[in-house]
Amino acid sequence: MLRSFSLLSVPALLALLVVAVPARADLMVPPEATPPSSTQLQQPPAKQPVPGESTPVALAPEAPAKQPAPAAQQTRIETLVRTLLADGAVLVVDTAPAAAPAPTPEGQAKNLALEPAPPRYTVRLSVGASESATLGGDYLPVTLTVVDAKGKTLATEQFRYREAEEAAFGKAARAFLSKHLPLAAVPAAPAAGPEAPRLHAWIESSDGDTVRIGSRIAFYFQASAKGYVSLYHFASSGAVQRIYPTSREPYNFVEPGRIYRYPQSGYLELQGPAGEETIKAILTVLPSNTPRVQPGGLSYKGDPLWVIPTHYPVLFATGDLSRFFALPPHLYTETHIRYTLKPR
């Protein structure tokens, strides 16, 4: 369990599903929302991977000792490497000092403070000036180096880059990075229809890569679209608790591309018992689990959606539990952070 939060058991959550009350119109529910099937509530759809934890990685372009490549080519290669990392479910974080936050525009939601995210790995990229190959044709020498959080070099490798052979370079670079970073499999081609939002999330522990009873932890997350994030803790005891939003930090509105931290300051402490645990981070494009009116910020006519963290996909409900439904894929996503809570 997590200290200082009330618990809600799985049976109590599932009991909500049997509430028999008349359905009513709800302004916050889109017309394409449909009731979930029994299959949706029990297991993922066929061949539908459940998103997992992300890994924060910093990409650090460096000028080589010799003459560097032209800026345009340098940018093209940097963008390609950044895309390779992003497609591998790795979050490329910005290690530059954060700028002072701008004042909240009138009519927008206030939210928790932004905090720079510490990377677990750094990928150093160096692109040299054009050189001639033995068999003809110029190429750019590219060096990739993977460094861990303590500054230790894990691996380094040199590549040859030609724009005409960009796909081959990308394949070789990804193979190298996959050996030393926890990259996901090559993503499948996107299905037709609206693009689903993406949500990166990870946990930081005071015990490094290990999570123990008594560890002080914080969560980081980043969304690809504007939306509302909720965090749920599935404890080893079987208890389920919504840890965010809370009455102290109710503003769970997020902007795309920005990294957020929970709690806003300080840490949470894991109490045990030891065992397997999961954090579910759920992003909805529609307002969810927030006060009806946020003072000084966003307000809306309808009550927000309630998130019920059942099996994949999650279930949603109106505020008075008069309607249950599954949102279309382009209106929500979820990310799972799984870890083994070890004894102190």
C-alpha positions as a Markdown table, in Angstrom:
| # | Residue | x | y | z |
|---|---|---|---|---|
| 1 | Met | 0.0 | 0.0 | 0.0 |
| 2 | Leu | 0.9 | 3.7 | -0.3 |
| 3 | Arg | 1.0 | 5.8 | 2.9 |
| 4 | Ser | -1.7 | 8.4 | 3.4 |
| 5 | Phe | -4.3 | 7.2 | 0.9 |
| 6 | Ser | -7.6 | 5.4 | 1.5 |
| 7 | Leu | -8.0 | 2.0 | -0.1 |
| 8 | Leu | -10.6 | 0.7 | -2.5 |
| 9 | Ser | -10.8 | -3.1 | -3.0 |
| 10 | Val | -11.2 | -4.8 | -6.3 |
| 11 | Pro | -14.6 | -6.3 | -5.3 |
| 12 | Ala | -15.8 | -2.9 | -4.4 |
| 13 | Leu | -14.8 | -1.6 | -7.8 |
| 14 | Leu | -16.5 | -4.4 | -9.6 |
| 15 | Ala | -19.6 | -4.1 | -7.5 |
| 16 | Leu | -20.1 | -0.7 | -9.1 |
| 17 | Leu | -20.9 | -2.5 | -12.4 |
| 18 | Val | -24.1 | -4.1 | -11.1 |
| 19 | Val | -25.7 | -0.8 | -10.1 |
| 20 | Ala | -29.0 | -0.7 | -11.9 |
| 21 | Val | -30.2 | 2.8 | -12.6 |
| 22 | Pro | -31.8 | 4.3 | -15.6 |
| 23 | Ala | -29.5 | 5.6 | -18.3 |
| 24 | Arg | -29.5 | 9.2 | -19.2 |
| 25 | Ala | -28.0 | 11.6 | -21.7 |
| 26 | Asp | -24.6 | 12.9 | -20.7 |
| 27 | Leu | -22.9 | 15.8 | -22.5 |
| 28 | Met | -19.4 | 14.4 | -21.8 |
| 29 | Val | -20.0 | 11.0 | -23.5 |
| 30 | Pro | -19.4 | 11.0 | -27.3 |
| 31 | Pro | -22.0 | 9.4 | -29.5 |
| 32 | Glu | -19.6 | 6.7 | -30.6 |
| 33 | Ala | -19.0 | 5.5 | -27.0 |
| 34 | Thr | -20.4 | 2.0 | -26.6 |
| 35 | Pro | -21.1 | -0.4 | -23.7 |
| 36 | Pro | -18.1 | -2.7 | -23.1 |
| 37 | Ser | -18.4 | -6.3 | -23.9 |
| 38 | Ser | -17.5 | -9.1 | -21.4 |
| 39 | Thr | -14.4 | -9.8 | -23.5 |
| 40 | Gln | -13.2 | -6.2 | -23.1 |
| 41 | Leu | -13.6 | -6.4 | -19.4 |
| 42 | Gln | -11.6 | -9.6 | -19.0 |
| 43 | Gln | -8.6 | -9.5 | -21.4 |
| 44 | Pro | -7.0 | -7.4 | -24.1 |
| 45 | Pro | -8.3 | -7.7 | -27.6 |
| 46 | Ala | -6.5 | -10.2 | -29.8 |
| 47 | Lys | -3.0 | -9.1 | -30.7 |
| 48 | Gln | -3.5 | -5.8 | -28.8 |
| 49 | Pro | -0.4 | -5.2 | -26.7 |
| 50 | Val | -0.9 | -3.5 | -23.3 |
| 51 | Pro | 1.4 | -0.4 | -23.2 |
| 52 | Gly | 4.2 | -0.6 | -20.6 |
| 53 | Glu | 6.5 | 1.5 | -18.6 |
| 54 | Ser | 8.7 | 4.0 | -20.5 |
| 55 | Thr | 12.4 | 4.7 | -19.9 |
| 56 | Pro | 13.7 | 8.3 | -19.8 |
| 57 | Val | 16.7 | 8.7 | -22.1 |
| 58 | Ala | 18.6 | 11.9 | -22.9 |
| 59 | Leu | 19.9 | 12.4 | -26.5 |
| 60 | Ala | 23.1 | 14.5 | -26.4 |
| 61 | Pro | 24.4 | 15.7 | -29.8 |
| 62 | Glu | 28.1 | 16.4 | -29.6 |
| 63 | Ala | 30.6 | 18.0 | -32.0 |
| 64 | Pro | 33.3 | 15.6 | -33.1 |
| 65 | Ala | 37.0 | 16.4 | -32.7 |
| 66 | Lys | 37.3 | 16.9 | -36.5 |
| 67 | Gln | 35.2 | 19.1 | -38.7 |
| 68 | Pro | 31.5 | 18.5 | -37.9 |
| 69 | Ala | 28.8 | 17.7 | -40.5 |
| 70 | Pro | 26.7 | 20.5 | -42.0 |
| 71 | Ala | 23.9 | 21.6 | -39.7 |
| 72 | Ala | 21.1 | 20.3 | -42.0 |
| 73 | Gln | 22.6 | 16.8 | -42.1 |
| 74 | Gln | 23.3 | 16.8 | -38.4 |
| 75 | Thr | 19.7 | 17.7 | -37.7 |
| 76 | Arg | 18.4 | 15.0 | -40.1 |
| 77 | Ile | 20.4 | 12.3 | -38.4 |
| 78 | Glu | 19.5 | 13.6 | -34.9 |
| 79 | Thr | 15.8 | 13.5 | -35.8 |
| 80 | Leu | 16.2 | 9.9 | -37.1 |
| 81 | Val | 17.8 | 8.7 | -33.9 |
| 82 | Arg | 15.2 | 10.5 | -31.8 |
| 83 | Thr | 12.5 | 8.8 | -33.8 |
| 84 | Leu | 14.1 | 5.4 | -33.3 |
| 85 | Leu | 14.1 | 6.0 | -29.5 |
| 86 | Ala | 10.5 | 7.2 | -29.4 |
| 87 | Asp | 9.3 | 4.3 | -31.5 |
| 88 | Gly | 11.0 | 2.0 | -29.0 |
| 89 | Ala | 8.7 | 3.3 | -26.1 |
| 90 | Val | 11.7 | 5.3 | -24.8 |
| 91 | Leu | 11.0 | 8.9 | -23.7 |
| 92 | Val | 13.6 | 11.3 | -24.9 |
| 93 | Val | 14.0 | 13.9 | -22.2 |
| 94 | Asp | 15.4 | 17.4 | -22.3 |
| 95 | Thr | 18.2 | 17.9 | -19.8 |
| 96 | Ala | 18.5 | 21.6 | -20.4 |
| 97 | Pro | 17.4 | 23.8 | -17.4 |
| 98 | Ala | 13.7 | 24.4 | -17.4 |
| 99 | Ala | 12.4 | 27.8 | -18.3 |
| 100 | Ala | 10.3 | 29.7 | -15.8 |
| 101 | Pro | 6.7 | 28.6 | -16.1 |
| 102 | Ala | 4.4 | 30.9 | -18.0 |
| 103 | Pro | 1.3 | 32.2 | -16.2 |
| 104 | Thr | -1.8 | 30.0 | -16.7 |
| 105 | Pro | -3.9 | 31.5 | -19.5 |
| 106 | Glu | -7.4 | 32.5 | -18.6 |
| 107 | Gly | -9.9 | 29.7 | -19.0 |
| 108 | Gln | -7.3 | 26.9 | -18.8 |
| 109 | Ala | -6.8 | 24.4 | -16.0 |
| 110 | Lys | -4.2 | 24.9 | -13.3 |
| 111 | Asn | -2.0 | 21.9 | -12.8 |
| 112 | Leu | 0.8 | 20.3 | -10.8 |
| 113 | Ala | 4.3 | 21.7 | -11.0 |
| 114 | Leu | 6.6 | 20.7 | -13.8 |
| 115 | Glu | 10.0 | 19.2 | -12.8 |
| 116 | Pro | 13.0 | 18.2 | -14.9 |
| 117 | Ala | 13.2 | 14.4 | -15.4 |
| 118 | Pro | 16.4 | 12.7 | -14.6 |
| 119 | Pro | 17.4 | 10.4 | -17.5 |
| 120 | Arg | 18.4 | 6.7 | -16.8 |
| 121 | Tyr | 20.6 | 6.6 | -19.9 |
| 122 | Thr | 22.2 | 9.2 | -22.2 |
| 123 | Val | 22.8 | 8.5 | -25.9 |
| 124 | Arg | 25.6 | 10.7 | -27.2 |
| 125 | Leu | 25.5 | 11.4 | -31.0 |
| 126 | Ser | 28.5 | 12.6 | -33.0 |
| 127 | Val | 28.3 | 13.3 | -36.8 |
| 128 | Gly | 31.6 | 14.1 | -38.6 |
| 129 | Ala | 32.3 | 15.7 | -41.9 |
| 130 | Ser | 31.7 | 13.9 | -45.2 |
| 131 | Glu | 34.3 | 11.3 | -46.2 |
| 132 | Ser | 34.8 | 9.2 | -49.3 |
| 133 | Ala | 34.2 | 5.4 | -49.2 |
| 134 | Thr | 36.5 | 3.0 | -51.0 |
| 135 | Leu | 33.8 | 1.8 | -53.4 |
| 136 | Gly | 32.8 | 5.4 | -54.2 |
| 137 | Gly | 30.2 | 7.7 | -52.8 |
| 138 | Asp | 30.6 | 10.0 | -49.8 |
| 139 | Tyr | 29.3 | 9.2 | -46.3 |
| 140 | Leu | 29.0 | 10.8 | -42.9 |
| 141 | Pro | 30.7 | 9.0 | -40.0 |
| 142 | Val | 28.3 | 8.7 | -37.1 |
| 143 | Thr | 29.2 | 7.6 | -33.6 |
| 144 | Leu | 26.6 | 6.5 | -31.0 |
| 145 | Thr | 27.6 | 6.1 | -27.4 |
| 146 | Val | 25.3 | 4.8 | -24.6 |
| 147 | Val | 26.0 | 6.1 | -21.0 |
| 148 | Asp | 24.2 | 5.1 | -17.8 |
| 149 | Ala | 23.0 | 7.4 | -15.1 |
| 150 | Lys | 26.3 | 7.2 | -13.3 |
| 151 | Gly | 28.2 | 8.4 | -16.4 |
| 152 | Lys | 29.7 | 5.0 | -17.2 |
| 153 | Thr | 30.0 | 4.2 | -20.9 |
| 154 | Leu | 28.1 | 1.0 | -21.7 |
| 155 | Ala | 28.9 | 0.8 | -25.4 |
| 156 | Thr | 30.0 | 2.8 | -28.4 |
| 157 | Glu | 29.8 | 2.1 | -32.1 |
| 158 | Gln | 30.5 | 3.9 | -35.4 |
| 159 | Phe | 28.3 | 3.9 | -38.5 |
| 160 | Arg | 28.3 | 5.2 | -42.0 |
| 161 | Tyr | 25.4 | 7.3 | -43.1 |
| 162 | Arg | 24.2 | 8.1 | -46.6 |
| 163 | Glu | 20.9 | 9.7 | -47.2 |
| 164 | Ala | 20.2 | 7.2 | -50.0 |
| 165 | Glu | 20.8 | 4.3 | -47.5 |
| 166 | Glu | 19.0 | 5.9 | -44.6 |
| 167 | Ala | 16.8 | 2.9 | -43.9 |
| 168 | Ala | 19.9 | 0.6 | -43.6 |
| 169 | Phe | 21.5 | 3.1 | -41.1 |
| 170 | Gly | 18.3 | 3.2 | -39.1 |
| 171 | Lys | 18.1 | -0.6 | -38.9 |
| 172 | Ala | 21.8 | -0.8 | -37.8 |
| 173 | Ala | 21.5 | 2.0 | -35.3 |
| 174 | Arg | 18.3 | 0.5 | -33.8 |
| 175 | Ala | 20.0 | -2.9 | -33.4 |
| 176 | Phe | 22.8 | -1.3 | -31.5 |
| 177 | Leu | 20.6 | 0.7 | -29.2 |
| 178 | Ser | 18.3 | -2.3 | -28.6 |
| 179 | Lys | 21.3 | -4.2 | -27.1 |
| 180 | His | 21.9 | -1.5 | -24.4 |
| 181 | Leu | 18.5 | 0.1 | -23.9 |
| 182 | Pro | 15.1 | -1.4 | -23.1 |
| 183 | Leu | 13.6 | -0.7 | -26.5 |
| 184 | Ala | 10.2 | -2.2 | -27.4 |
| 185 | Ala | 9.6 | -4.2 | -30.6 |
| 186 | Val | 9.3 | -2.4 | -33.9 |
| 187 | Pro | 5.8 | -0.8 | -33.8 |
| 188 | Ala | 3.2 | -2.2 | -36.2 |
| 189 | Ala | 1.8 | 0.1 | -38.9 |
| 190 | Pro | -0.9 | 2.4 | -37.4 |
| 191 | Ala | -4.5 | 1.3 | -38.1 |
| 192 | Ala | -6.8 | 3.5 | -40.1 |
| 193 | Gly | -8.8 | 6.1 | -38.3 |
| 194 | Pro | -8.0 | 8.8 | -35.7 |
| 195 | Glu | -4.6 | 8.5 | -34.0 |
| 196 | Ala | -4.8 | 7.2 | -30.5 |
| 197 | Pro | -3.0 | 9.3 | -27.8 |
| 198 | Arg | 0.2 | 8.0 | -26.3 |
| 199 | Leu | 1.2 | 8.2 | -22.6 |
| 200 | His | 4.8 | 7.7 | -21.3 |
| 201 | Ala | 5.2 | 7.0 | -17.6 |
| 202 | Trp | 7.8 | 5.7 | -15.2 |
| 203 | Ile | 8.7 | 5.5 | -11.6 |
| 204 | Glu | 11.8 | 6.8 | -9.7 |
| 205 | Ser | 12.8 | 5.1 | -6.5 |
| 206 | Ser | 15.1 | 6.2 | -3.7 |
| 207 | Asp | 16.6 | 2.7 | -4.0 |
| 208 | Gly | 17.7 | 3.1 | -7.6 |
| 209 | Asp | 16.4 | 0.3 | -9.9 |
| 210 | Thr | 15.1 | -1.7 | -6.9 |
| 211 | Val | 11.8 | -0.9 | -5.2 |
| 212 | Arg | 11.6 | -2.0 | -1.6 |
| 213 | Ile | 9.2 | -1.6 | 1.3 |
| 214 | Gly | 9.9 | 1.9 | 2.6 |
| 215 | Ser | 11.2 | 3.2 | -0.7 |
| 216 | Arg | 10.5 | 6.8 | -1.4 |
| 217 | Ile | 9.0 | 7.1 | -4.9 |
| 218 | Ala | 7.7 | 9.6 | -7.5 |
| 219 | Phe | 6.0 | 9.2 | -10.8 |
| 220 | Tyr | 6.7 | 11.0 | -14.0 |
| 221 | Phe | 4.4 | 11.1 | -17.1 |
| 222 | Gln | 4.1 | 12.7 | -20.5 |
| 223 | Ala | 1.2 | 12.7 | -22.9 |
| 224 | Ser | 1.1 | 13.1 | -26.7 |
| 225 | Ala | -2.2 | 15.0 | -26.5 |
| 226 | Lys | -4.1 | 17.3 | -24.2 |
| 227 | Gly | -6.0 | 15.3 | -21.7 |
| 228 | Tyr | -6.6 | 14.2 | -18.1 |
| 229 | Val | -4.3 | 11.7 | -16.3 |
| 230 | Ser | -5.3 | 9.4 | -13.4 |
| 231 | Leu | -3.0 | 7.1 | -11.5 |
| 232 | Tyr | -4.0 | 3.9 | -9.8 |
| 233 | His | -2.0 | 1.7 | -7.4 |
| 234 | Phe | -2.7 | -2.1 | -7.6 |
| 235 | Ala | -1.0 | -3.3 | -4.4 |
| 236 | Ser | 0.4 | -6.7 | -3.7 |
| 237 | Ser | -2.4 | -7.1 | -1.1 |
| 238 | Gly | -5.0 | -6.9 | -3.8 |
| 239 | Ala | -6.1 | -3.4 | -2.8 |
| 240 | Val | -6.6 | -0.7 | -5.4 |
| 241 | Gln | -6.3 | 3.0 | -4.7 |
| 242 | Arg | -6.6 | 6.0 | -6.9 |
| 243 | Ile | -3.5 | 8.1 | -5.9 |
| 244 | Tyr | -4.0 | 10.9 | -8.4 |
| 245 | Pro | -5.9 | 13.2 | -8.7 |
| 246 | Thr | -6.6 | 13.9 | -5.0 |
| 247 | Ser | -8.2 | 16.7 | -3.0 |
| 248 | Arg | -4.8 | 18.2 | -2.5 |
| 249 | Glu | -3.8 | 17.9 | -6.2 |
| 250 | Pro | -7.1 | 17.8 | -8.1 |
| 251 | Tyr | -5.9 | 19.4 | -11.4 |
| 252 | Asn | -5.0 | 16.4 | -13.6 |
| 253 | Phe | -5.1 | 18.3 | -16.9 |
| 254 | Val | -1.9 | 17.9 | -18.9 |
| 255 | Glu | -0.5 | 19.5 | -22.1 |
| 256 | Pro | 1.2 | 17.5 | -24.8 |
| 257 | Gly | 4.9 | 17.0 | -24.7 |
| 258 | Arg | 5.4 | 18.3 | -21.1 |
| 259 | Ile | 6.7 | 16.1 | -18.3 |
| 260 | Tyr | 4.8 | 16.1 | -15.1 |
| 261 | Arg | 5.7 | 14.7 | -11.7 |
| 262 | Tyr | 3.5 | 13.2 | -8.9 |
| 263 | Pro | 3.5 | 14.1 | -6.1 |
| 264 | Gln | 4.2 | 17.7 | -7.0 |
| 265 | Ser | 6.8 | 17.9 | -4.2 |
| 266 | Gly | 8.2 | 15.3 | -1.9 |
| 267 | Tyr | 7.7 | 11.5 | -2.3 |
| 268 | Leu | 5.3 | 8.6 | -1.6 |
| 269 | Glu | 6.4 | 5.7 | 0.6 |
| 270 | Leu | 5.6 | 2.1 | -0.2 |
| 271 | Gln | 4.4 | 0.2 | 2.9 |
| 272 | Gly | 4.1 | -3.4 | 1.6 |
| 273 | Pro | 3.5 | -6.3 | 1.9 |
| 274 | Ala | 6.2 | -7.5 | -0.6 |
| 275 | Gly | 5.0 | -8.8 | -3.9 |
| 276 | Glu | 4.1 | -7.9 | -7.5 |
| 277 | Glu | 2.5 | -4.4 | -7.9 |
| 278 | Thr | 1.3 | -2.3 | -10.8 |
| 279 | Ile | 0.7 | 1.4 | -11.3 |
| 280 | Lys | -1.9 | 2.2 | -14.1 |
| 281 | Ala | -1.6 | 5.6 | -15.6 |
| 282 | Ile | -4.8 | 6.4 | -17.6 |
| 283 | Leu | -5.1 | 9.3 | -20.0 |
| 284 | Thr | -8.5 | 10.5 | -21.3 |
| 285 | Val | -9.1 | 13.2 | -23.8 |
| 286 | Leu | -12.3 | 14.0 | -22.0 |
| 287 | Pro | -12.4 | 15.4 | -18.5 |
| 288 | Ser | -12.1 | 12.6 | -15.9 |
| 289 | Asn | -12.0 | 12.4 | -12.1 |
| 290 | Thr | -11.8 | 16.1 | -11.5 |
| 291 | Pro | -14.0 | 18.6 | -9.6 |
| 292 | Arg | -16.9 | 19.9 | -11.7 |
| 293 | Val | -15.5 | 23.4 | -11.5 |
| 294 | Gln | -11.9 | 24.2 | -11.0 |
| 295 | Pro | -11.5 | 27.6 | -9.3 |
| 296 | Gly | -9.6 | 30.0 | -11.6 |
| 297 | Gly | -9.3 | 27.4 | -14.3 |
| 298 | Leu | -11.2 | 25.1 | -16.6 |
| 299 | Ser | -14.9 | 24.6 | -16.1 |
| 300 | Tyr | -17.5 | 22.6 | -18.1 |
| 301 | Lys | -21.2 | 22.0 | -18.0 |
| 302 | Gly | -21.3 | 18.2 | -17.6 |
| 303 | Asp | -19.8 | 16.1 | -14.8 |
| 304 | Pro | -16.4 | 14.6 | -15.6 |
| 305 | Leu | -16.1 | 10.9 | -16.5 |
| 306 | Trp | -15.3 | 8.4 | -13.7 |
| 307 | Val | -12.5 | 6.1 | -14.4 |
| 308 | Ile | -13.0 | 2.5 | -13.1 |
| 309 | Pro | -9.7 | 0.6 | -13.5 |
| 310 | Thr | -11.1 | -2.8 | -14.5 |
| 311 | His | -9.3 | -5.1 | -16.9 |
| 312 | Tyr | -8.1 | -3.9 | -20.2 |
| 313 | Pro | -9.6 | -1.7 | -21.5 |
| 314 | Val | -10.6 | 0.4 | -18.5 |
| 315 | Leu | -14.3 | 1.1 | -17.9 |
| 316 | Phe | -15.7 | 4.6 | -17.6 |
| 317 | Ala | -18.9 | 5.9 | -16.0 |
| 318 | Thr | -20.9 | 9.0 | -15.5 |
| 319 | Gly | -20.6 | 10.8 | -12.1 |
| 320 | Asp | -23.8 | 9.3 | -10.7 |
| 321 | Leu | -23.0 | 5.8 | -12.0 |
| 322 | Ser | -26.0 | 5.9 | -14.3 |
| 323 | Arg | -24.1 | 4.9 | -17.4 |
| 324 | Phe | -21.1 | 2.7 | -18.0 |
| 325 | Phe | -19.2 | 2.6 | -21.3 |
| 326 | Ala | -15.8 | 2.0 | -23.0 |
| 327 | Leu | -14.4 | 5.0 | -24.8 |
| 328 | Pro | -13.2 | 4.7 | -28.4 |
| 329 | Pro | -9.4 | 4.1 | -28.7 |
| 330 | His | -8.7 | 7.6 | -29.9 |
| 331 | Leu | -10.1 | 9.1 | -26.8 |
| 332 | Tyr | -8.0 | 7.4 | -24.1 |
| 333 | Thr | -4.9 | 5.2 | -23.4 |
| 334 | Glu | -3.3 | 3.6 | -20.5 |
| 335 | Thr | 0.3 | 2.7 | -19.5 |
| 336 | His | 1.3 | 0.1 | -16.9 |
| 337 | Ile | 4.3 | 0.3 | -14.6 |
| 338 | Arg | 5.0 | -3.1 | -13.1 |
| 339 | Tyr | 7.5 | -3.8 | -10.4 |
| 340 | Thr | 8.4 | -6.3 | -7.7 |
| 341 | Leu | 8.2 | -4.8 | -4.2 |
| 342 | Lys | 11.0 | -6.4 | -2.2 |
| 343 | Pro | 11.4 | -6.6 | 1.6 |
| 344 | Arg | 13.5 | -3.9 | 3.3 |
